[in-house]
């Protein structure tokens, strides 16, 4: 019973958190199966992830019970993170060009 309470407590903390989920968080939430896949997908969409999932990660998530909505949320989060990195690099590049022109 204490294991169930620990899992429930972890889920409640994850749902209240606005911090991105780590891979270990996502694996734990999938393994404990306390949240429905749709609820877990909503959590991933809301908080995003701290890592860029590989094909192997996606396969592992599938084996742990991830459905299409969760995998789509993981892919969407990865796409948003990639866009954000690209925008930061683009902005940094424009700053370097402007600095060189000022010389």
DRENRO-29046 format. One record per atom (N, C-alpha, C): residue in three letters; x, y, z. Coordinates in steps of 0.05 Angstrom, whole numbers, plus 5000, padded with zeros to 4 digits. Layout:
BEGIN
site guke=Ala	c1=X	c2=Y	c3=Z .
...
end
This chain:
BEGIN
site guke=Unk	c1=5016	c2=4976	c3=5000 .
site guke=Unk	c1=5000	c2=5000	c3=5000 .
site guke=Unk	c1=5017	c2=5025	c3=5000 .
site guke=Unk	c1=5039	c2=5025	c3=5015 .
site guke=Unk	c1=5056	c2=5049	c3=5015 .
site guke=Unk	c1=5068	c2=5055	c3=4988 .
site guke=Unk	c1=5073	c2=5034	c3=4972 .
site guke=Unk	c1=5083	c2=5038	c3=4945 .
site guke=Unk	c1=5062	c2=5053	c3=4928 .
site guke=Unk	c1=5037	c2=5046	c3=4932 .
site guke=Unk	c1=5015	c2=5060	c3=4917 .
site guke=Unk	c1=5013	c2=5089	c3=4926 .
site guke=Unk	c1=5016	c2=5094	c3=4952 .
site guke=Unk	c1=5015	c2=5121	c3=4962 .
site guke=Unk	c1=5039	c2=5138	c3=4951 .
site guke=Unk	c1=5062	c2=5125	c3=4950 .
site guke=Unk	c1=5086	c2=5139	c3=4940 .
site guke=Unk	c1=5082	c2=5146	c3=4910 .
site guke=Unk	c1=5071	c2=5128	c3=4895 .
site guke=Unk	c1=5065	c2=5133	c3=4867 .
site guke=Unk	c1=5045	c2=5155	c3=4864 .
site guke=Unk	c1=5024	c2=5155	c3=4880 .
site guke=Unk	c1=5004	c2=5175	c3=4879 .
site guke=Unk	c1=5016	c2=5203	c3=4886 .
site guke=Unk	c1=5032	c2=5203	c3=4907 .
site guke=Unk	c1=5045	c2=5228	c3=4915 .
site guke=Unk	c1=5063	c2=5239	c3=4893 .
site guke=Unk	c1=5078	c2=5221	c3=4880 .
site guke=Unk	c1=5096	c2=5229	c3=4857 .
site guke=Unk	c1=5079	c2=5241	c3=4835 .
site guke=Unk	c1=5056	c2=5229	c3=4829 .
site guke=Unk	c1=5039	c2=5239	c3=4808 .
site guke=Unk	c1=5028	c2=5267	c3=4815 .
site guke=Unk	c1=5019	c2=5270	c3=4840 .
site guke=Unk	c1=5008	c2=5295	c3=4848 .
site guke=Unk	c1=5029	c2=5317	c3=4847 .
site guke=Unk	c1=5054	c2=5311	c3=4855 .
site guke=Unk	c1=5075	c2=5331	c3=4853 .
site guke=Unk	c1=5081	c2=5338	c3=4824 .
site guke=Unk	c1=5082	c2=5318	c3=4807 .
site guke=Unk	c1=5087	c2=5322	c3=4778 .
site guke=Unk	c1=5065	c2=5339	c3=4765 .
site guke=Unk	c1=5040	c2=5335	c3=4773 .
site guke=Unk	c1=5018	c2=5350	c3=4761 .
site guke=Unk	c1=5018	c2=5379	c3=4770 .
site guke=Unk	c1=5028	c2=5384	c3=4795 .
site guke=Unk	c1=5028	c2=5411	c3=4805 .
site guke=Unk	c1=5053	c2=5427	c3=4795 .
site guke=Unk	c1=5073	c2=5412	c3=4787 .
site guke=Unk	c1=5098	c2=5425	c3=4779 .
site guke=Unk	c1=5095	c2=5437	c3=4751 .
site guke=Unk	c1=5110	c2=5459	c3=4747 .
site guke=Unk	c1=5111	c2=5470	c3=4720 .
site guke=Unk	c1=5138	c2=5465	c3=4708 .
site guke=Unk	c1=5155	c2=5450	c3=4723 .
site guke=Unk	c1=5182	c2=5443	c3=4713 .
site guke=Unk	c1=5179	c2=5422	c3=4692 .
site guke=Unk	c1=5196	c2=5423	c3=4672 .
site guke=Unk	c1=5195	c2=5402	c3=4651 .
site guke=Unk	c1=5201	c2=5374	c3=4663 .
site guke=Unk	c1=5190	c2=5354	c3=4651 .
site guke=Unk	c1=5194	c2=5326	c3=4661 .
site guke=Unk	c1=5220	c2=5315	c3=4652 .
site guke=Unk	c1=5234	c2=5302	c3=4670 .
site guke=Unk	c1=5258	c2=5287	c3=4662 .
site guke=Unk	c1=5250	c2=5260	c3=4651 .
site guke=Unk	c1=5269	c2=5247	c3=4638 .
site guke=Unk	c1=5263	c2=5221	c3=4626 .
site guke=Unk	c1=5255	c2=5202	c3=4649 .
site guke=Unk	c1=5268	c2=5203	c3=4671 .
site guke=Unk	c1=5262	c2=5185	c3=4693 .
site guke=Unk	c1=5234	c2=5190	c3=4704 .
site guke=Unk	c1=5225	c2=5216	c3=4704 .
site guke=Unk	c1=5198	c2=5222	c3=4713 .
site guke=Unk	c1=5177	c2=5209	c3=4694 .
site guke=Unk	c1=5182	c2=5212	c3=4668 .
site guke=Unk	c1=5163	c2=5201	c3=4649 .
site guke=Unk	c1=5162	c2=5171	c3=4650 .
site guke=Unk	c1=5185	c2=5158	c3=4653 .
site guke=Unk	c1=5186	c2=5129	c3=4656 .
site guke=Unk	c1=5171	c2=5120	c3=4681 .
site guke=Unk	c1=5175	c2=5135	c3=4703 .
site guke=Unk	c1=5162	c2=5128	c3=4728 .
site guke=Unk	c1=5131	c2=5131	c3=4726 .
site guke=Unk	c1=5123	c2=5152	c3=4713 .
site guke=Unk	c1=5094	c2=5157	c3=4710 .
site guke=Unk	c1=5082	c2=5136	c3=4692 .
site guke=Unk	c1=5096	c2=5128	c3=4671 .
site guke=Unk	c1=5086	c2=5107	c3=4654 .
site guke=Unk	c1=5086	c2=5080	c3=4668 .
site guke=Unk	c1=5106	c2=5074	c3=4683 .
site guke=Unk	c1=5109	c2=5049	c3=4697 .
site guke=Unk	c1=5088	c2=5045	c3=4719 .
site guke=Unk	c1=5082	c2=5067	c3=4734 .
site guke=Unk	c1=5063	c2=5065	c3=4756 .
site guke=Unk	c1=5035	c2=5064	c3=4746 .
site guke=Unk	c1=5030	c2=5073	c3=4722 .
site guke=Unk	c1=5003	c2=5073	c3=4709 .
site guke=Unk	c1=4981	c2=5084	c3=4727 .
site guke=Unk	c1=4988	c2=5105	c3=4742 .
site guke=Unk	c1=4969	c2=5119	c3=4759 .
site guke=Unk	c1=4952	c2=5138	c3=4743 .
site guke=Unk	c1=4965	c2=5151	c3=4723 .
site guke=Unk	c1=4951	c2=5170	c3=4705 .
site guke=Unk	c1=4943	c2=5155	c3=4680 .
site guke=Unk	c1=4920	c2=5163	c3=4670 .
site guke=Unk	c1=4912	c2=5153	c3=4644 .
site guke=Unk	c1=4931	c2=5165	c3=4623 .
site guke=Unk	c1=4935	c2=5151	c3=4601 .
site guke=Unk	c1=4953	c2=5161	c3=4580 .
site guke=Unk	c1=4945	c2=5189	c3=4570 .
site guke=Unk	c1=4919	c2=5195	c3=4569 .
site guke=Unk	c1=4910	c2=5221	c3=4560 .
site guke=Unk	c1=4919	c2=5242	c3=4580 .
site guke=Unk	c1=4916	c2=5236	c3=4606 .
site guke=Unk	c1=4925	c2=5255	c3=4627 .
site guke=Unk	c1=4955	c2=5259	c3=4626 .
site guke=Unk	c1=4969	c2=5238	c3=4622 .
site guke=Unk	c1=4998	c2=5240	c3=4620 .
site guke=Unk	c1=5006	c2=5257	c3=4595 .
site guke=Unk	c1=4992	c2=5254	c3=4573 .
site guke=Unk	c1=4997	c2=5270	c3=4550 .
site guke=Unk	c1=4992	c2=5300	c3=4555 .
site guke=Unk	c1=4971	c2=5306	c3=4570 .
site guke=Unk	c1=4965	c2=5333	c3=4578 .
site guke=Unk	c1=4988	c2=5345	c3=4595 .
site guke=Unk	c1=4998	c2=5328	c3=4614 .
site guke=Unk	c1=5020	c2=5337	c3=4631 .
site guke=Unk	c1=5045	c2=5343	c3=4614 .
site guke=Unk	c1=5051	c2=5326	c3=4595 .
site guke=Unk	c1=5074	c2=5331	c3=4578 .
site guke=Unk	c1=5071	c2=5356	c3=4562 .
site guke=Unk	c1=5047	c2=5360	c3=4551 .
site guke=Unk	c1=5042	c2=5385	c3=4535 .
site guke=Unk	c1=5045	c2=5410	c3=4553 .
site guke=Unk	c1=5036	c2=5408	c3=4578 .
site guke=Unk	c1=5037	c2=5431	c3=4596 .
site guke=Unk	c1=5065	c2=5437	c3=4606 .
site guke=Unk	c1=5081	c2=5417	c3=4612 .
site guke=Unk	c1=5107	c2=5421	c3=4624 .
site guke=Unk	c1=5130	c2=5417	c3=4606 .
site guke=Unk	c1=5127	c2=5401	c3=4585 .
site guke=Unk	c1=5147	c2=5394	c3=4566 .
site guke=Unk	c1=5168	c2=5376	c3=4579 .
site guke=Unk	c1=5191	c2=5373	c3=4566 .
site guke=Unk	c1=5211	c2=5353	c3=4575 .
site guke=Unk	c1=5239	c2=5367	c3=4577 .
site guke=Unk	c1=5256	c2=5355	c3=4594 .
site guke=Unk	c1=5283	c2=5366	c3=4597 .
site guke=Unk	c1=5303	c2=5353	c3=4577 .
site guke=Unk	c1=5293	c2=5335	c3=4561 .
site guke=Unk	c1=5311	c2=5320	c3=4544 .
site guke=Unk	c1=5299	c2=5318	c3=4516 .
site guke=Unk	c1=5316	c2=5313	c3=4497 .
site guke=Unk	c1=5307	c2=5308	c3=4469 .
site guke=Unk	c1=5304	c2=5278	c3=4465 .
site guke=Unk	c1=5280	c2=5268	c3=4464 .
site guke=Unk	c1=5276	c2=5239	c3=4462 .
site guke=Unk	c1=5286	c2=5227	c3=4436 .
site guke=Unk	c1=5300	c2=5205	c3=4438 .
site guke=Unk	c1=5310	c2=5190	c3=4415 .
site guke=Unk	c1=5289	c2=5170	c3=4406 .
site guke=Unk	c1=5294	c2=5158	c3=4383 .
site guke=Unk	c1=5276	c2=5137	c3=4374 .
site guke=Unk	c1=5275	c2=5114	c3=4394 .
site guke=Unk	c1=5297	c2=5108	c3=4407 .
site guke=Unk	c1=5298	c2=5087	c3=4427 .
site guke=Unk	c1=5280	c2=5095	c3=4451 .
site guke=Unk	c1=5281	c2=5121	c3=4459 .
site guke=Unk	c1=5264	c2=5130	c3=4481 .
site guke=Unk	c1=5235	c2=5126	c3=4473 .
site guke=Unk	c1=5228	c2=5135	c3=4449 .
site guke=Unk	c1=5200	c2=5132	c3=4440 .
site guke=Unk	c1=5191	c2=5103	c3=4440 .
site guke=Unk	c1=5209	c2=5085	c3=4432 .
site guke=Unk	c1=5202	c2=5057	c3=4432 .
site guke=Unk	c1=5199	c2=5047	c3=4461 .
site guke=Unk	c1=5216	c2=5055	c3=4479 .
site guke=Unk	c1=5214	c2=5048	c3=4507 .
site guke=Unk	c1=5187	c2=5058	c3=4519 .
site guke=Unk	c1=5180	c2=5082	c3=4512 .
site guke=Unk	c1=5155	c2=5093	c3=4522 .
site guke=Unk	c1=5131	c2=5077	c3=4511 .
site guke=Unk	c1=5133	c2=5069	c3=4486 .
site guke=Unk	c1=5112	c2=5052	c3=4474 .
site guke=Unk	c1=5110	c2=5026	c3=4489 .
site guke=Unk	c1=5133	c2=5013	c3=4495 .
site guke=Unk	c1=5133	c2=4988	c3=4510 .
site guke=Unk	c1=5122	c2=4991	c3=4538 .
site guke=Unk	c1=5124	c2=5015	c3=4550 .
site guke=Unk	c1=5114	c2=5020	c3=4576 .
site guke=Unk	c1=5084	c2=5027	c3=4576 .
site guke=Unk	c1=5073	c2=5029	c3=4552 .
site guke=Unk	c1=5044	c2=5035	c3=4551 .
site guke=Unk	c1=5036	c2=5062	c3=4540 .
site guke=Unk	c1=5055	c2=5077	c3=4529 .
site guke=Unk	c1=5048	c2=5103	c3=4518 .
site guke=Unk	c1=5031	c2=5098	c3=4493 .
site guke=Unk	c1=5010	c2=5115	c3=4491 .
site guke=Unk	c1=4992	c2=5113	c3=4468 .
site guke=Unk	c1=4999	c2=5135	c3=4448 .
site guke=Unk	c1=4984	c2=5136	c3=4427 .
site guke=Unk	c1=4990	c2=5156	c3=4405 .
site guke=Unk	c1=4989	c2=5185	c3=4415 .
site guke=Unk	c1=4970	c2=5191	c3=4434 .
site guke=Unk	c1=4968	c2=5218	c3=4444 .
site guke=Unk	c1=4992	c2=5226	c3=4460 .
site guke=Unk	c1=5003	c2=5208	c3=4476 .
site guke=Unk	c1=5027	c2=5214	c3=4491 .
site guke=Unk	c1=5051	c2=5217	c3=4473 .
site guke=Unk	c1=5054	c2=5199	c3=4454 .
site guke=Unk	c1=5077	c2=5201	c3=4435 .
site guke=Unk	c1=5075	c2=5227	c3=4419 .
site guke=Unk	c1=5051	c2=5235	c3=4412 .
site guke=Unk	c1=5048	c2=5260	c3=4397 .
site guke=Unk	c1=5055	c2=5284	c3=4415 .
site guke=Unk	c1=5048	c2=5283	c3=4441 .
site guke=Unk	c1=5056	c2=5304	c3=4459 .
site guke=Unk	c1=5086	c2=5305	c3=4462 .
site guke=Unk	c1=5099	c2=5282	c3=4464 .
site guke=Unk	c1=5128	c2=5281	c3=4466 .
site guke=Unk	c1=5141	c2=5293	c3=4441 .
site guke=Unk	c1=5131	c2=5286	c3=4417 .
site guke=Unk	c1=5141	c2=5297	c3=4392 .
site guke=Unk	c1=5136	c2=5327	c3=4390 .
site guke=Unk	c1=5113	c2=5336	c3=4399 .
site guke=Unk	c1=5107	c2=5364	c3=4398 .
site guke=Unk	c1=5125	c2=5380	c3=4416 .
site guke=Unk	c1=5130	c2=5369	c3=4439 .
site guke=Unk	c1=5149	c2=5382	c3=4458 .
site guke=Unk	c1=5177	c2=5384	c3=4447 .
site guke=Unk	c1=5186	c2=5362	c3=4434 .
site guke=Unk	c1=5212	c2=5361	c3=4422 .
site guke=Unk	c1=5214	c2=5382	c3=4399 .
site guke=Unk	c1=5192	c2=5384	c3=4384 .
site guke=Unk	c1=5192	c2=5404	c3=4362 .
site guke=Unk	c1=5193	c2=5433	c3=4373 .
site guke=Unk	c1=5177	c2=5438	c3=4394 .
site guke=Unk	c1=5178	c2=5465	c3=4406 .
site guke=Unk	c1=5205	c2=5471	c3=4417 .
site guke=Unk	c1=5218	c2=5452	c3=4430 .
site guke=Unk	c1=5245	c2=5456	c3=4441 .
site guke=Unk	c1=5265	c2=5462	c3=4418 .
site guke=Unk	c1=5262	c2=5447	c3=4396 .
site guke=Unk	c1=5280	c2=5451	c3=4373 .
site guke=Unk	c1=5277	c2=5479	c3=4362 .
site guke=Unk	c1=5252	c2=5488	c3=4359 .
site guke=Unk	c1=5247	c2=5515	c3=4348 .
site guke=Unk	c1=5259	c2=5536	c3=4367 .
site guke=Unk	c1=5255	c2=5532	c3=4393 .
site guke=Unk	c1=5266	c2=5551	c3=4412 .
site guke=Unk	c1=5296	c2=5553	c3=4410 .
site guke=Unk	c1=5310	c2=5530	c3=4408 .
site guke=Unk	c1=5339	c2=5530	c3=4405 .
site guke=Unk	c1=5347	c2=5544	c3=4380 .
site guke=Unk	c1=5332	c2=5539	c3=4358 .
site guke=Unk	c1=5339	c2=5551	c3=4332 .
site guke=Unk	c1=5336	c2=5582	c3=4334 .
site guke=Unk	c1=5315	c2=5591	c3=4347 .
site guke=Unk	c1=5310	c2=5619	c3=4350 .
site guke=Unk	c1=5332	c2=5632	c3=4367 .
site guke=Unk	c1=5340	c2=5619	c3=4388 .
site guke=Unk	c1=5362	c2=5630	c3=4405 .
site guke=Unk	c1=5388	c2=5632	c3=4389 .
site guke=Unk	c1=5394	c2=5611	c3=4373 .
site guke=Unk	c1=5418	c2=5611	c3=4357 .
site guke=Unk	c1=5417	c2=5633	c3=4335 .
site guke=Unk	c1=5393	c2=5636	c3=4324 .
site guke=Unk	c1=5390	c2=5657	c3=4303 .
site guke=Unk	c1=5394	c2=5685	c3=4315 .
site guke=Unk	c1=5382	c2=5689	c3=4339 .
site guke=Unk	c1=5385	c2=5715	c3=4352 .
site guke=Unk	c1=5414	c2=5720	c3=4359 .
site guke=Unk	c1=5428	c2=5699	c3=4369 .
site guke=Unk	c1=5456	c2=5702	c3=4376 .
site guke=Unk	c1=5473	c2=5708	c3=4351 .
site guke=Unk	c1=5466	c2=5695	c3=4329 .
site guke=Unk	c1=5481	c2=5700	c3=4304 .
site guke=Unk	c1=5477	c2=5728	c3=4294 .
site guke=Unk	c1=5453	c2=5739	c3=4296 .
site guke=Unk	c1=5448	c2=5767	c3=4288 .
site guke=Unk	c1=5464	c2=5786	c3=4306 .
site guke=Unk	c1=5467	c2=5779	c3=4332 .
site guke=Unk	c1=5482	c2=5796	c3=4350 .
site guke=Unk	c1=5512	c2=5797	c3=4342 .
site guke=Unk	c1=5522	c2=5773	c3=4334 .
site guke=Unk	c1=5550	c2=5772	c3=4326 .
site guke=Unk	c1=5555	c2=5788	c3=4300 .
site guke=Unk	c1=5536	c2=5786	c3=4281 .
site guke=Unk	c1=5539	c2=5801	c3=4256 .
site guke=Unk	c1=5538	c2=5831	c3=4262 .
site guke=Unk	c1=5519	c2=5839	c3=4279 .
site guke=Unk	c1=5517	c2=5867	c3=4285 .
site guke=Unk	c1=5542	c2=5878	c3=4299 .
site guke=Unk	c1=5554	c2=5861	c3=4316 .
site guke=Unk	c1=5578	c2=5869	c3=4330 .
site guke=Unk	c1=5602	c2=5872	c3=4311 .
site guke=Unk	c1=5603	c2=5854	c3=4291 .
site guke=Unk	c1=5625	c2=5856	c3=4271 .
site guke=Unk	c1=5622	c2=5881	c3=4254 .
site guke=Unk	c1=5597	c2=5887	c3=4247 .
site guke=Unk	c1=5593	c2=5911	c3=4230 .
site guke=Unk	c1=5600	c2=5936	c3=4245 .
site guke=Unk	c1=5598	c2=5936	c3=4271 .
site guke=Unk	c1=5604	c2=5960	c3=4287 .
site guke=Unk	c1=5634	c2=5965	c3=4289 .
site guke=Unk	c1=5650	c2=5947	c3=4282 .
site guke=Unk	c1=5679	c2=5950	c3=4284 .
site guke=Unk	c1=5691	c2=5967	c3=4262 .
end
